[in-house]
Amino acid sequence: MMSMQNVTSSPDVDKILRHWNSEISRSFALSTAVHSILFSIGTFGNLFIIFIYNFKMKGYKDDRYFIPILAVVDILACMFSTWFALTVNIFPVMFPDDVLCKCLLYMNYLATQSSIFLLVVISIQRFLKICRPFQKQMTLYWKRVSLGVIALVTSIILIPELIFYGRVPVKSAKYNVTGHICGPIRSPENMATGLISFTAAAMSISVLSIAVIVAMYLYILKHLLRQTRVRKLNHCTSYSRSEVSDVPVPSEDKDQCDFPPSKRPEINGNRKDNPEVNVMKTTLEVTNDVVPKLKRSSGSKIKLSTRRLTFMFMTISLTNVVSNIPTIVYVILCVNDPEAWFRNPYGFLQQLFQFMRAMRVVNHAMNPFLYGLFDGRFRDEIRKLCCKNISKIDL
């Protein structure tokens, strides 16, 4: 008689559980749409980045070596973050499998943490390039070694993720049924202690990495500002000397000077009629203006390109830091109370958690637009590609 009662009541429990799951899943509709859009933008955008930098810009790989690798990491981060988010959104309290939960979370955090470590290496490389140009630089060998170290270290330090996260039972006070979520395991007590310790260590590593990135780029920015002040002073000094030597100075250099130009002294009354002055003027114009100007033009382009790439990586790092702050807060809140996000599916806290989850993907999806904004060589290749396709269509 008892077994018959259990058999007849089981379908009712499953029906209630599915109803509870559907109720929460519907509240995730906006999160599902946002993650799907970001996944599409991030995947196709970063695939395009890999194609351009690997196959169209083969001769410009020194400063751009890490860009295709960062694009691969961004694709993986978009992919695993979206897969995890969609699985949670579809099965919020009916998560299907414990192994699936562990693997998705592990790969998700692996891609995200690898991205942070890679940006640390890039910030060090830019520091050496800008602030220590005449000292030892990061060679191709050390770039490859750094990638291997990142992969190894990240894989090892995140192994506890497979232990402290999994399929966790959760009970509904409203429907009096028990479901399962993918989240941190807090029981028994020793698991909760280990979880808190691991979370604190992981957060410390992330914060330390962010601190290194910020410190490197602050030092780079300070160095660039100092260079700008010195260059402006040199321009103004050259301009003041040109008033006496009669060597022309470009108008953009004159505009950088704050003081008014001094009056040119007359030599022997009328300098136009003095042949020695004219000879000196011609010689100075040829030797001090034309030849250095040609050298400066190519050197200035290289320096400008290096600075643009530095500001590009600086902006990418800044967006990564900003997008990871909500993620860090989200992880801390989930570890403190794993069940908080579904108690009120339509409440403010649940919507805030959805926003924090999506912020992590925004950084990886927006990076291709930053490459196009800062890298002039990349834009040139896009224009060439577009013009070639248009000409084929016309033919």
N, C-alpha and C positions, 0 to 999 in steps of 0.2 A: 504493500500500500504506500509505503514511504517512497520507494523507488518510482512508482507511478506519479506521485506528486512532483518529484524532482524533474521527471521527464517533461511533464506538462508545463512546469514553470520555467524551464530553460528557454523556450522560444520567446516567452514574454520578457525575460531578462535581456536576451539578445536584441529584441526589438527596442526596448528602452535604451539600451546602450548605443544602438545605431542612431536613435533619435537624438540622444545627447551629443553624440559625435557630429551629426549633421548640423545641429544647432550651433555648435562652436565653429565648425568648418565654414558655415555661411558667413560668419563674422570675419573670417580671414580672406574674404573675396578681394578686398583692396590689396592686401599683402600679396596674394597670389598674382594679381595683375601686375603689380609693381616689379616683383621678382622676375616675372616672365619677360617684361620689357627690358629690364636691366640685363638679363641673361642674353637676350638677342643682341642688344647693342654691344655688350662686352665681348661676346664670342666673335661676332663678325668683325667688329672694329679691331680687335687684337689679332685676328687672323690676317686682316689686311695689313696691319703693322708688320707682322712677321714676313709677309710676302714682299713688301716694299724694302724693308731693311736687309733682308737676306738675299734677295734676287735682283733688286734694282739699284742698291747702294753698296756694292761690293767694295768699292775703293774708299769708303768713308767709315771704316769699322773701329777705328781707334777709340774715339770718344763715344761711339754709339754701340760698343760691344754688348753692353748689358741690356739694351733696349729690347731686342727680340726675346731674350731670356725672361725679362720682366713681363713681356706680353704673354709668354707661355704660362708663367705663374698666374697672371691675371685671368687667363682663360680657365685654368684649373680652379681658381678661387671662385669665379663666377659660376662654374659648373657645379661644384660640390656644395657651395652655399645655396644655390637655387634648388638643387635636388633635395637637400635637407629641409629647406623651408617649405617646398611644395609637399613633401611627404608629411611633415608636421601639420601643414594646413589641411591636407586631405584626411589624415588620420590623427587628429589632435589627442583623442583619448582612446584610440584603438590602434596604436602603433603596432605594425605587424610582426616585427622580429627584433630580437635583442642584438644579434650580430649586425644586422643592417643599421641599427641605431649607432653602435660603436664605430663601425666603419665610416659612416657618413660624417659623424662628428670628428673622428680622427683625421680624415682627409680634408675636411673643411678647415680645421685649425692648422693642419700641416701647410696648406697653401697660403693661408693668411699669415702665419708666422714666418714662412719662407720669404714672403714679400717684404716683411719688415726687415729681416736680416739682410736681404739683397739690397734694400735701400741704405742700410748701414754701410755696406761695402761700397756702394756707389758714392755715398757722401765722403768716405775716406779717399776714394779715387779722385773725386773732384777737388778735395782739399789739397792733395799732392799736386794736381795739375795746375791749380790757380795760385796756391800760396807757397808751394815749394817746387817751382818749375825747373830749377837747375839741380835738384837732388834726384835720388832714385825714384822712378815712377813704378806704377803697378804694371808689370809686363803681362803678356798673354798667358805665360805659365802661371803666374800668381792669380790672375783672374780665374783661370780654370780651377786652381787649387781652392780658391775661396768658394766657388760654386759647390765643389765636392764637400767642403767643410760645412757649408750651409745645409746641404741635403742630409749629411750624416748627423749633425748636431740636432737639427729640427726633428728628425725621425726618432731620435733617442729620447729627447726631453719630453716628447708628447706621448710616449708609451703609457704613462699612467692614465691618460685619457681613456684607454681601452679598459681600464680597471674600474675607474670611479664614475663612469657614465654608462647608461644602459636603459633597458626597458623597465620602467618603474611603475608599480601599481598605484592607482589613485582612486579615491572613493568620492562619489557625488552625494552630498547631503540632500540635494533637491530630489534626485531620482532614486537614491538608495541602491546604486549599482557601482561596481568597481571596473574601472578601465585601466588602460596602460598608456603612459606617456614616455617619450624619449628625453631623459634628463639625468641630473646628478643623483647618485645613489647615496643616501644619507643613513641607511641602517644596514647592519648594526652600528653601534657607537664608534667602533674603531674605524669603520669606513667613513663616517662623518669627519672624524679627526684627520684622516689621511686626505680626504677631499679638500678640506680647508687648507691644509698644508700645501698640497699640490697647486691649488688655485693661487695662494699667496706667492709661491715660487714662480709660477707662470706669469702672473701679473708683474712681479718684480723684474723679470727678464724683459717683458714688453716695455715697461716704463724705462728701464735702463737703455734699451735699444733706441727708444724715442729720444731720450736725453742725449745720446751720442749723435744722432742725426741733427738735432737742434743745435748742439754745440758746434758741430762741423760747419753747418751752414751759416751760423752767426759769425764764426771766425772768417769764413769766405766772404760774407757780406761786408764785414769790417775791412777786410783787405781790399776789396773792390772799391769801396768808398774812399779809402786812403789813396789808391791808385788814381781815382778820378780827381781828387784834390791836387795831387802832384802834377797830373797832366794839365790841369787847368792853369796851375802856376807856371808850368813850362811854356804853355801857349802864350800866356800874358808876357812872360819874360822875352820870348822870341819876338813878340809883337813890338815891345818897347825897343828892342835892339834894332828891329827892322826900320824904325823911324830914322835911325842914324845911318845904317848900312844900306838902306834903300832896297832890301830884299823883300819881295812881296810875301805876305802871309795870307792864307785862305780866310775868306770872310767868316766861316764858321768858327775859326779860332779867335778872330777879333771879337765875335759876339760873346765869347765866354769871359772876356775881361771886364771887370767892373769899373776900372779907372778910365778917365778920358784920355785919348791919345795926346802925346806931347807934340809940340811943334817941331817940324824937321828943321835942323840947322842948315843954313846956307853955307856952302863951301866956295870961298873966293868970290863971293857976291852972287854970281849966277852959275849954278851947278850944271845947268843944261849945256853951257858953252865950254865946260871944262872936260877935255877929252879923257883925262886920267880917271875922273869920276865915272864917266860913261863906260870905260873899259872895266873898272872895278865892279860896276853895277852888272854888266853883262856876264862877267865871270862868276859873280856870286849867284846870279839868277840860274846859270847853267849848273853849277856845282852844288849849290845849297838848296835848290828848289826842285829842279826837274828830276834828277836822279834819286834823291831821298824820297821825293813824293811818290815815285814809282814803287820803291821798296816799301814805303809806308802803306801804300794802298793794298798790296797783297798781305803784308803783315797785319794790318788793321782788320782785314776781312777774317783772317784766321782767329785773331783775338776776339772779334765780335761774335763769330760762330761759337767759340769756346765759352764765352760769357752767356750766350743765349742758351746753350745746352745746359750750362750750370744752373741758370734760372729755371729751366724746364724741370730738371731733376729736383730742384728746391721746391717748386710748386707741387710736383708729384708727391714728394715726401710730406709736404704740409697737408695736402688733402688726405694722405694716408693716416697721418697722425690725428687729424680732426675726425675722420670717419671711424677710427679705432677707439676713440674716447667713449662714445655710446656703447660700443661692443664690450669694453671693459666693465662699464657700469652694469650692462645687461647680464654679463656672466656673474658678477658679484651678487646681483639681485636673485638670479636663478639658484645659485648655490645656497644663499640664505633662506630662500623659500621657493622651492621648485614648483609648487602648486599655485602660486599667486596669479600667474598669467591667465588661468582659465576659470577662476572663481566667478568673475563677472565678464563674460565674453564680450559684452558691448560697452564695458567701462573704460575709463580713461587709462588705467594702468595697462590693460591689455593692448590698447591702441598704441601706447607708448612703447611697449615691448616690440610690437610689430615694426615701428619706426626704427628702433635700435638695431633690429635684425637686418633691415634693409640698408642701413647706413654703411654696413661693411661692404656690400656689393657695389655701392655707388662709386667708391674710389676705383675699383678694378674696371668698371665699365666706362668711366670718364677719361681714363688715361690716354686713349687714342686721340681724343680731341686736344689734349695738352701737347701731344707730339706735333700735331698740325699747327697749333698756335705758335709754338716756339721754334721749331726746326725748319728753317728756310729751305734746306736741301730736300727735306721730305716733301714740302709743298711743291718744289720744282718737279720732283718725280711724279707727283699726282697730276700736275698740269700736263707733263709729257704724256702720261698714260691716257688722260682724258682727250687730249688733242689727237693722239694716234687712233683712239676708238672713234672719234667724230669723223676723222678723215676716211676711215674704213667704211663708215656708214654712208658718207657722201659718194664714195666710189661705187 
